[in-house]
Amino acid sequence: MSSFLKSAENQASLLEDLTEKLAVAEEASAACELRNYNKLQYSNSDARHAEVIKEAMRFVKVDRDFEIDLHHGVGVFMVGNKFIIAPRSRKWRVQGKGTWYRYKNPDQFIKKYLLREEIE
């Protein structure tokens, strides 16, 4: 399992790693668009992967310590070993449950649901 505690010490290294992965995904996305310039419809999975990485970076930038698993599945990641986040649709659910809920932004989600802090 590749989950770990996101803290102030490893935030910089995690952001650096995600930035590198984002650059690779965006480069592959551009290459896919060049290969398919003459097609009306095509799938660009690298562009979708870049969106997921960008949202994961927004979660990592939140100034609280929490556990995050970025390799939970395709297009989703897990926060706090309990919440599954679908960043492209900006929805979340509790692991093992089927109901999906919307979230406003990563900062609000972490404070309200994971840490149960009062939101001003």
ABEGO torsion letter per residue (X at the ends): XABBBBBAAAAAAAAAAAAAAAAAAAAAAAAAAAAAAABABBBBAAAAAAAAAAAAAAAAABABBBBBBAAABBGBBBBGGABBBBAAAGBBBBBGBABBBBBABAAAAAAAAAAGBBBX
